[in-house]
Amino acid sequence: MALNYSQRPIIPAHISEDNLVSPMRILNGYLAEDVPDKNGEGYSKACCTCQGEAEEWNFNCGGDRVDLCSSTESTAKDIVDLLPSDPFGMDIETTFTAITGWLEDLEFDYQGYMRNNNNEDYGLFAGWNLIWNNAFSNNAQFDEKLNVGTQYFPSNLQVYEKPDESIHTFTDSIQFDEKLNAGNQAHVYREEREMGGALSQYELEFLLAHNMRDIEGHSNEGASSSSELQFGGEVEGAVANLCRDGREMGGALAQYELGFLLAHNMRDIVGLSSEGARSSSELQFGGVVDCAVNCVKDEGTPHEALTFAFSYLGVKDLLSVQRVCKSFCSTVKGDPLLWMSIHIDRPLNERVTDDVLVQLVSRAQGNLQCLSLVECPRITDDGLRRILAANPRLTKLSVPGCTRLTIEGILNNLKAYNSNIAVPGIKSLRIGGIYGVTYEHFEELRLLLGYDSHKLENNHRPHFYSRGSFYLPCDDDRAIDIETCPRCEKLRLVYDCPAAGCQVKDQATKACRACTLCIVRCAQCGRCINDMEYEETFCLELLCSDCFKQLNKYQDGLDEKVDTPKDGALHEPNFCLHG
Amino acid sequence: MSSSTELTEKKVFLLKSLDGVIFEVEESVAVQLEVIRELIEGDCARPFISLYNVTSEILALVIEYCKHHAETCSGGTSATIADEDLKTFDNEFMNVDENILLELCSAADYLDIKSLFELTCRTLASLIKDRTIIEVRKMFNVENDFSVVEEKAVRKEFAWAFK
């Protein structure tokens, strides 16, 4: 179950049975997944001088297994202990150039602050049992035993260092100096009576950080030690603050520090290869320091009025807000009214898949009324079918620019959905930007949505083309967004013209009403630029000369406030589709 | 018998805040507080109406808001000008710090003033919008009460949205 070098005769002599094998449990799924490969690799590389012994590094990560009780007893009787120390006469003491003993045995018990939790909580995350002796790096000066036991930690954190006369293949003495410092610091802090629990973790965290770094060093993947040091420093700051405050907050702080520690480990293990993991660990780190600060304030129950505001938040902000604290989380998760209308556009649109959408929509608990997916390229017809099946109250569906949806798929889904008498059926549909819509499709849709094409044609608010609102918004009263372009007679999104002379006042002046292919429009204000000067921007957008001048003016003198056009022809750019 | 005084020809109601300060408001203002309107209609507005959930500081603001809205709406100006006026007033009115905003919001909820409730909610939402979790915590002084495990779980959920 562990990296076990107990065949070395020196070990039983120096380490008490209790601490010979003490599991370090880390509640971190990432660790459980990532460590075996990486570490195995690292160590086996480092072990290249002694391939024969490589098998004896027996590394077991308990994956999903939960290890609740300490394995002290069972491992103390490890059969390896009973074996001869050097059965094959390989003269381990000299072949192993860097094996120096136990760097640490960590017994890390979470009971200190998991008291309130059910023990079964352990099942939520992957248990991880690890014992390793950091044999490659050692330093004779570190013959120090740290033994920190506190009221918060029934099980001690124990660190054993064994000096050894072995050769150093890796020079890690600097790191050990740091570690020593950390240890000492921890001792000093421990004098302050309240901080016991937190500090022992602080210590542990340092040790882990160093261990991970050792691994990295050995696997020659480069060192990120400078950033680690930086981290260490900041946490130290947080701890110091709390010390000064002098309150009893061992439990809370300890948790956050643990979070920090996990972030640390994750990053270190994943190493330089994964940018994503790195940033996520930094995110966690941010949370940690913030939490520590908040602990000191001794306030923090959220104001009830904040939850009132949630109904005005979009999906992204709701998802963000549920990470703020427990009560927000339960409000956001538990209130289906917040999810009655789901609108997804940038920046989430690219990331939303069928599965996550179904998961998201399930929060409405069947009460979804309006679903708007603007340019979500990963949503398929099947995803749409699943959504419709689970949400009988949906009446507004907006899927403009969702390029993986087909018009046939949409039609079939709507047919199946609207044929159910028990549901109100879709009354409003937005399919601008979906390819291949024919007159047959259009007629079928008209029947399905049940609107009268002649009646609705002219009684609606004008829809202007602009950068932020290519598509017709959901709250428009039109049943369907596409229509027959008066010029090319294709079924497309048709825009009105905001220019003063082109406003559609009555049916006679329809001159400036067409799809973007027939009438080219300014990306800023949406007016037609057929017979006037225009500029093409770097993004291949066309701007009318007025808007272009405005843009130049803006860029030339950013401090000058740009006047809005007086004639009402130009509109402020509107990037909000849902208003 | 209500607290109306006959001297001014207008019905005046007395509102008592949590900390005992008594405000005198005209009927046109008072009826905007749905809670009070019910009392008035039921003729239950006794000598004064005690509002146990609102402090004097907040109640003063609420009354200022209602007064302005009542005056603007009955001022006889055209609807568009009144709208513009209210918009600028609302924007300025919302230019307060977060704590007052929160108090206003819960007061509007308690007193059942729909327009103020919506205004404060929108303003709060715009404050939360596009902020990081840490910023939100800081701004509203919310403590992170997740355990490590819970925080991990909640971060794992919908992690795709934060890539």
Boltz contact constraints between the chains, C-beta under 6 A:
constraints:
  - contact:
      token1: [A, 124]
      token2: [B, 149]
      max_distance: 6.0
  - contact:
      token1: [A, 255]
      token2: [B, 147]
      max_distance: 6.0
  - contact:
      token1: [A, 255]
      token2: [B, 148]
      max_distance: 6.0
  - contact:
      token1: [A, 258]
      token2: [B, 148]
      max_distance: 6.0
  - contact:
      token1: [A, 259]
      token2: [B, 148]
      max_distance: 6.0
  - contact:
      token1: [A, 286]
      token2: [B, 134]
      max_distance: 6.0
  - contact:
      token1: [A, 290]
      token2: [B, 134]
      max_distance: 6.0
  - contact:
      token1: [A, 291]
      token2: [B, 144]
      max_distance: 6.0
  - contact:
      token1: [A, 294]
      token2: [B, 143]
      max_distance: 6.0
  - contact:
      token1: [A, 299]
      token2: [B, 141]
      max_distance: 6.0
  - contact:
      token1: [A, 300]
      token2: [B, 142]
      max_distance: 6.0
  - contact:
      token1: [A, 300]
      token2: [B, 143]
      max_distance: 6.0
  - contact:
      token1: [A, 302]
      token2: [B, 142]
      max_distance: 6.0
  - contact:
      token1: [A, 303]
      token2: [B, 102]
      max_distance: 6.0
  - contact:
      token1: [A, 304]
      token2: [B, 106]
      max_distance: 6.0
  - contact:
      token1: [A, 305]
      token2: [B, 102]
      max_distance: 6.0
  - contact:
      token1: [A, 305]
      token2: [B, 105]
      max_distance: 6.0
  - contact:
      token1: [A, 305]
      token2: [B, 106]
      max_distance: 6.0
  - contact:
      token1: [A, 306]
      token2: [B, 140]
      max_distance: 6.0
  - contact:
      token1: [A, 308]
      token2: [B, 105]
      max_distance: 6.0
  - contact:
      token1: [A, 308]
      token2: [B, 121]
      max_distance: 6.0
  - contact:
      token1: [A, 309]
      token2: [B, 121]
      max_distance: 6.0
  - contact:
      token1: [A, 309]
      token2: [B, 124]
      max_distance: 6.0
  - contact:
      token1: [A, 309]
      token2: [B, 125]
      max_distance: 6.0
  - contact:
      token1: [A, 312]
      token2: [B, 121]
      max_distance: 6.0
  - contact:
      token1: [A, 312]
      token2: [B, 122]
      max_distance: 6.0
  - contact:
      token1: [A, 312]
      token2: [B, 125]
      max_distance: 6.0
  - contact:
      token1: [A, 313]
      token2: [B, 125]
      max_distance: 6.0
  - contact:
      token1: [A, 317]
      token2: [B, 128]
      max_distance: 6.0
  - contact:
      token1: [A, 317]
      token2: [B, 129]
      max_distance: 6.0
  - contact:
      token1: [A, 319]
      token2: [B, 158]
      max_distance: 6.0
  - contact:
      token1: [A, 319]
      token2: [B, 161]
      max_distance: 6.0
  - contact:
      token1: [A, 323]
      token2: [B, 133]
      max_distance: 6.0
  - contact:
      token1: [A, 323]
      token2: [B, 154]
      max_distance: 6.0
  - contact:
      token1: [A, 324]
      token2: [B, 133]
      max_distance: 6.0
  - contact:
      token1: [A, 324]
      token2: [B, 136]
      max_distance: 6.0
  - contact:
      token1: [A, 324]
      token2: [B, 137]
      max_distance: 6.0
  - contact:
      token1: [A, 324]
      token2: [B, 142]
      max_distance: 6.0
  - contact:
      token1: [A, 325]
      token2: [B, 142]
      max_distance: 6.0
  - contact:
      token1: [A, 325]
      token2: [B, 144]
      max_distance: 6.0
  - contact:
      token1: [A, 325]
      token2: [B, 145]
      max_distance: 6.0
  - contact:
      token1: [A, 326]
      token2: [B, 145]
      max_distance: 6.0
  - contact:
      token1: [A, 329]
      token2: [B, 154]
      max_distance: 6.0
  - contact:
      token1: [A, 348]
      token2: [B, 161]
      max_distance: 6.0
  - contact:
      token1: [A, 351]
      token2: [B, 160]
      max_distance: 6.0
  - contact:
      token1: [A, 356]
      token2: [B, 160]
      max_distance: 6.0
